[in-house]
């Protein structure tokens, strides 16, 4: 089961993308939040521990 980012809470700091070992997290310029590709995510939980606003959860 992949992780999901709550767009209403994400502050676009990029902490999650920096620690993702499989680069499943990305950001489109102009977007309000980062997003996690469920096809790439390996459920390692690295992103959840570094998110300062706790906006990442399992789908």
N, CA, C and O atoms as CSV, one atom per row, in Angstrom:
chain,resi,resn,atom,element,x,y,z
A,1,UNK,N,N,0.842,-1.171,0.000
A,1,UNK,CA,C,0.000,0.000,0.000
A,1,UNK,C,C,0.894,1.243,0.000
A,1,UNK,O,O,1.782,1.372,0.844
A,2,UNK,N,N,0.667,2.128,-0.916
A,2,UNK,CA,C,1.483,3.334,-1.055
A,2,UNK,C,C,1.060,4.413,-0.063
A,2,UNK,O,O,0.015,4.319,0.581
A,3,UNK,N,N,1.885,5.419,0.038
A,3,UNK,CA,C,1.591,6.563,0.889
A,3,UNK,C,C,0.932,7.666,0.065
A,3,UNK,O,O,1.045,7.688,-1.161
A,4,UNK,N,N,0.255,8.565,0.737
A,4,UNK,CA,C,-0.436,9.659,0.077
A,4,UNK,C,C,-0.152,10.947,0.838
A,4,UNK,O,O,-0.036,10.937,2.063
A,5,UNK,N,N,-0.041,12.054,0.113
A,5,UNK,CA,C,0.186,13.361,0.715
A,5,UNK,C,C,-1.119,14.145,0.709
A,5,UNK,O,O,-1.776,14.264,-0.325
A,6,UNK,N,N,-1.486,14.674,1.858
A,6,UNK,CA,C,-2.680,15.510,1.983
A,6,UNK,C,C,-2.348,16.891,1.423
A,6,UNK,O,O,-1.579,17.642,2.022
A,7,UNK,N,N,-2.925,17.218,0.284
A,7,UNK,CA,C,-2.638,18.481,-0.393
A,7,UNK,C,C,-3.005,19.707,0.433
A,7,UNK,O,O,-2.422,20.775,0.247
A,8,UNK,N,N,-3.952,19.568,1.330
A,8,UNK,CA,C,-4.385,20.717,2.125
A,8,UNK,C,C,-3.408,21.038,3.248
A,8,UNK,O,O,-3.440,22.137,3.802
A,9,UNK,N,N,-2.540,20.091,3.587
A,9,UNK,CA,C,-1.571,20.294,4.672
A,9,UNK,C,C,-0.138,20.499,4.178
A,9,UNK,O,O,0.672,21.109,4.877
A,10,UNK,N,N,0.183,20.000,2.990
A,10,UNK,CA,C,1.551,20.057,2.459
A,10,UNK,C,C,2.012,21.508,2.312
A,10,UNK,O,O,1.292,22.352,1.779
A,11,UNK,N,N,3.234,21.782,2.799
A,11,UNK,CA,C,3.805,23.127,2.699
A,11,UNK,C,C,4.902,23.190,1.628
A,11,UNK,O,O,5.613,24.191,1.532
A,12,UNK,N,N,5.042,22.149,0.840
A,12,UNK,CA,C,6.007,22.080,-0.266
A,12,UNK,C,C,7.442,22.339,0.168
A,12,UNK,O,O,8.188,23.032,-0.524
A,13,UNK,N,N,7.827,21.790,1.303
A,13,UNK,CA,C,9.195,21.994,1.792
A,13,UNK,C,C,10.189,21.060,1.103
A,13,UNK,O,O,11.380,21.368,1.045
A,14,UNK,N,N,9.720,19.924,0.580
A,14,UNK,CA,C,10.581,18.990,-0.124
A,14,UNK,C,C,11.328,17.997,0.743
A,14,UNK,O,O,12.110,17.198,0.230
A,15,UNK,N,N,11.102,18.031,2.046
A,15,UNK,CA,C,11.791,17.101,2.953
A,15,UNK,C,C,11.533,15.653,2.567
A,15,UNK,O,O,12.445,14.827,2.599
A,16,UNK,N,N,10.318,15.350,2.211
A,16,UNK,CA,C,9.945,13.980,1.867
A,16,UNK,C,C,10.677,13.488,0.619
A,16,UNK,O,O,11.176,12.363,0.587
A,17,UNK,N,N,10.737,14.323,-0.386
A,17,UNK,CA,C,11.395,13.948,-1.637
A,17,UNK,C,C,12.892,13.726,-1.440
A,17,UNK,O,O,13.487,12.871,-2.098
A,18,UNK,N,N,13.491,14.479,-0.551
A,18,UNK,CA,C,14.927,14.364,-0.303
A,18,UNK,C,C,15.307,13.025,0.319
A,18,UNK,O,O,16.412,12.534,0.086
A,19,UNK,N,N,14.418,12.425,1.105
A,19,UNK,CA,C,14.749,11.168,1.780
A,19,UNK,C,C,14.202,9.919,1.089
A,19,UNK,O,O,14.524,8.802,1.495
A,20,UNK,N,N,13.399,10.089,0.073
A,20,UNK,CA,C,12.812,8.927,-0.606
A,20,UNK,C,C,13.893,8.143,-1.345
A,20,UNK,O,O,14.527,8.680,-2.253
A,21,UNK,N,N,14.115,6.875,-0.969
A,21,UNK,CA,C,15.185,6.084,-1.581
A,21,UNK,C,C,14.897,5.639,-3.019
A,21,UNK,O,O,15.808,5.204,-3.723
A,22,UNK,N,N,13.652,5.744,-3.454
A,22,UNK,CA,C,13.307,5.306,-4.806
A,22,UNK,C,C,12.755,6.446,-5.670
A,22,UNK,O,O,12.184,6.195,-6.731
A,23,UNK,N,N,12.917,7.654,-5.237
A,23,UNK,CA,C,12.429,8.865,-5.921
A,23,UNK,C,C,10.976,8.751,-6.384
A,23,UNK,O,O,10.645,9.060,-7.529
A,24,UNK,N,N,10.126,8.304,-5.472
A,24,UNK,CA,C,8.700,8.180,-5.773
A,24,UNK,C,C,7.945,9.479,-5.532
A,24,UNK,O,O,6.771,9.587,-5.885
A,25,UNK,N,N,8.606,10.464,-4.934
A,25,UNK,CA,C,7.947,11.715,-4.573
A,25,UNK,C,C,8.444,12.836,-5.472
A,25,UNK,O,O,9.649,13.026,-5.637
A,26,UNK,N,N,7.507,13.576,-6.052
A,26,UNK,CA,C,7.905,14.666,-6.930
A,26,UNK,C,C,6.962,15.852,-6.788
A,26,UNK,O,O,5.934,15.783,-6.115
A,27,UNK,N,N,7.344,16.931,-7.438
A,27,UNK,CA,C,6.580,18.169,-7.372
A,27,UNK,C,C,6.558,18.797,-8.753
A,27,UNK,O,O,7.597,18.928,-9.400
A,28,UNK,N,N,5.401,19.177,-9.192
A,28,UNK,CA,C,5.257,19.857,-10.462
A,28,UNK,C,C,5.298,21.358,-10.197
A,28,UNK,O,O,4.580,21.834,-9.317
A,29,UNK,N,N,6.115,22.120,-10.928
A,29,UNK,CA,C,6.156,23.559,-10.705
A,29,UNK,C,C,4.757,24.179,-10.764
A,29,UNK,O,O,3.989,23.935,-11.695
A,30,UNK,N,N,4.454,24.973,-9.765
A,30,UNK,CA,C,3.143,25.614,-9.685
A,30,UNK,C,C,2.104,24.816,-8.918
A,30,UNK,O,O,1.032,25.334,-8.604
A,31,UNK,N,N,2.410,23.555,-8.610
A,31,UNK,CA,C,1.468,22.723,-7.863
A,31,UNK,C,C,1.458,23.125,-6.395
A,31,UNK,O,O,2.427,23.693,-5.891
A,32,UNK,N,N,0.367,22.830,-5.722
A,32,UNK,CA,C,0.204,23.203,-4.315
A,32,UNK,C,C,0.822,22.191,-3.360
A,32,UNK,O,O,0.958,22.469,-2.168
A,33,UNK,N,N,1.194,21.032,-3.863
A,33,UNK,CA,C,1.729,19.985,-2.990
A,33,UNK,C,C,2.598,19.005,-3.776
A,33,UNK,O,O,2.521,18.924,-5.002
A,34,UNK,N,N,3.419,18.269,-3.044
A,34,UNK,CA,C,4.178,17.163,-3.628
A,34,UNK,C,C,3.217,15.999,-3.810
A,34,UNK,O,O,2.126,16.008,-3.241
A,35,UNK,N,N,3.601,14.999,-4.590
A,35,UNK,CA,C,2.771,13.816,-4.748
A,35,UNK,C,C,3.652,12.577,-4.796
A,35,UNK,O,O,4.824,12.635,-5.167
A,36,UNK,N,N,3.057,11.458,-4.411
A,36,UNK,CA,C,3.772,10.180,-4.352
A,36,UNK,C,C,3.216,9.242,-5.418
A,36,UNK,O,O,2.010,9.003,-5.479
A,37,UNK,N,N,4.093,8.720,-6.245
A,37,UNK,CA,C,3.688,7.774,-7.280
A,37,UNK,C,C,3.502,6.402,-6.635
A,37,UNK,O,O,4.477,5.800,-6.184
A,38,UNK,N,N,2.272,5.902,-6.582
A,38,UNK,CA,C,2.011,4.620,-5.917
A,38,UNK,C,C,2.663,3.426,-6.609
A,38,UNK,O,O,2.838,2.374,-5.994
A,39,UNK,N,N,3.021,3.580,-7.872
A,39,UNK,CA,C,3.683,2.499,-8.608
A,39,UNK,C,C,5.150,2.363,-8.212
A,39,UNK,O,O,5.747,1.301,-8.390
A,40,UNK,N,N,5.728,3.432,-7.676
A,40,UNK,CA,C,7.142,3.431,-7.308
A,40,UNK,C,C,7.345,3.283,-5.799
A,40,UNK,O,O,8.329,2.684,-5.366
A,41,UNK,N,N,6.430,3.820,-5.001
A,41,UNK,CA,C,6.537,3.812,-3.534
A,41,UNK,C,C,6.710,2.391,-2.994
A,41,UNK,O,O,5.980,1.476,-3.375
A,42,UNK,N,N,7.694,2.223,-2.097
A,42,UNK,CA,C,7.961,0.900,-1.513
A,42,UNK,C,C,7.539,0.819,-0.035
A,42,UNK,O,O,7.895,-0.133,0.660
A,43,UNK,N,N,6.795,1.801,0.432
A,43,UNK,CA,C,6.278,1.813,1.814
A,43,UNK,C,C,7.368,1.725,2.880
A,43,UNK,O,O,7.220,1.011,3.872
A,44,UNK,N,N,8.448,2.444,2.673
A,44,UNK,CA,C,9.540,2.382,3.636
A,44,UNK,C,C,9.329,3.320,4.827
A,44,UNK,O,O,10.026,3.194,5.834
A,45,UNK,N,N,8.384,4.254,4.731
A,45,UNK,CA,C,8.044,5.216,5.782
A,45,UNK,C,C,9.101,6.288,6.022
A,45,UNK,O,O,8.986,7.038,6.992
A,46,UNK,N,N,10.112,6.390,5.188
A,46,UNK,CA,C,11.137,7.423,5.365
A,46,UNK,C,C,10.518,8.816,5.292
A,46,UNK,O,O,10.914,9.712,6.037
A,47,UNK,N,N,9.561,8.998,4.410
A,47,UNK,CA,C,8.944,10.311,4.217
A,47,UNK,C,C,8.079,10.744,5.404
A,47,UNK,O,O,8.037,11.925,5.747
A,48,UNK,N,N,7.405,9.804,6.016
A,48,UNK,CA,C,6.513,10.163,7.128
A,48,UNK,C,C,7.274,10.702,8.326
A,48,UNK,O,O,6.767,11.561,9.049
A,49,UNK,N,N,8.473,10.212,8.541
A,49,UNK,CA,C,9.234,10.635,9.716
A,49,UNK,C,C,9.853,12.019,9.573
A,49,UNK,O,O,10.193,12.641,10.580
A,50,UNK,N,N,10.010,12.520,8.342
A,50,UNK,CA,C,10.624,13.824,8.159
A,50,UNK,C,C,9.634,14.947,7.848
A,50,UNK,O,O,10.024,16.115,7.824
A,51,UNK,N,N,8.388,14.625,7.615
A,51,UNK,CA,C,7.393,15.640,7.268
A,51,UNK,C,C,7.086,16.521,8.472
A,51,UNK,O,O,6.589,16.019,9.480
A,52,UNK,N,N,7.370,17.832,8.395
A,52,UNK,CA,C,7.157,18.711,9.546
A,52,UNK,C,C,5.687,18.993,9.863
A,52,UNK,O,O,5.368,19.466,10.954
A,53,UNK,N,N,4.793,18.705,8.913
A,53,UNK,CA,C,3.363,18.987,9.141
A,53,UNK,C,C,2.516,17.706,9.174
A,53,UNK,O,O,1.287,17.776,9.203
A,54,UNK,N,N,3.162,16.556,9.168
A,54,UNK,CA,C,2.482,15.252,9.236
A,54,UNK,C,C,1.347,15.114,8.208
A,54,UNK,O,O,0.221,14.752,8.550
A,55,UNK,N,N,1.669,15.407,6.964
A,55,UNK,CA,C,0.635,15.325,5.928
A,55,UNK,C,C,0.709,14.051,5.099
A,55,UNK,O,O,-0.025,13.906,4.120
A,56,UNK,N,N,1.591,13.121,5.481
A,56,UNK,CA,C,1.748,11.882,4.708
A,56,UNK,C,C,1.165,10.710,5.492
A,56,UNK,O,O,1.458,10.520,6.672
A,57,UNK,N,N,0.331,9.929,4.801
A,57,UNK,CA,C,-0.275,8.757,5.441
A,57,UNK,C,C,-0.361,7.632,4.424
A,57,UNK,O,O,-0.147,7.843,3.230
A,58,UNK,N,N,-0.677,6.436,4.906
A,58,UNK,CA,C,-0.851,5.308,3.989
A,58,UNK,C,C,-2.230,5.403,3.357
A,58,UNK,O,O,-3.205,5.784,4.004
A,59,UNK,N,N,-2.290,5.048,2.082
A,59,UNK,CA,C,-3.565,5.055,1.361
A,59,UNK,C,C,-4.438,3.923,1.804
A,59,UNK,O,O,-5.553,3.771,1.304
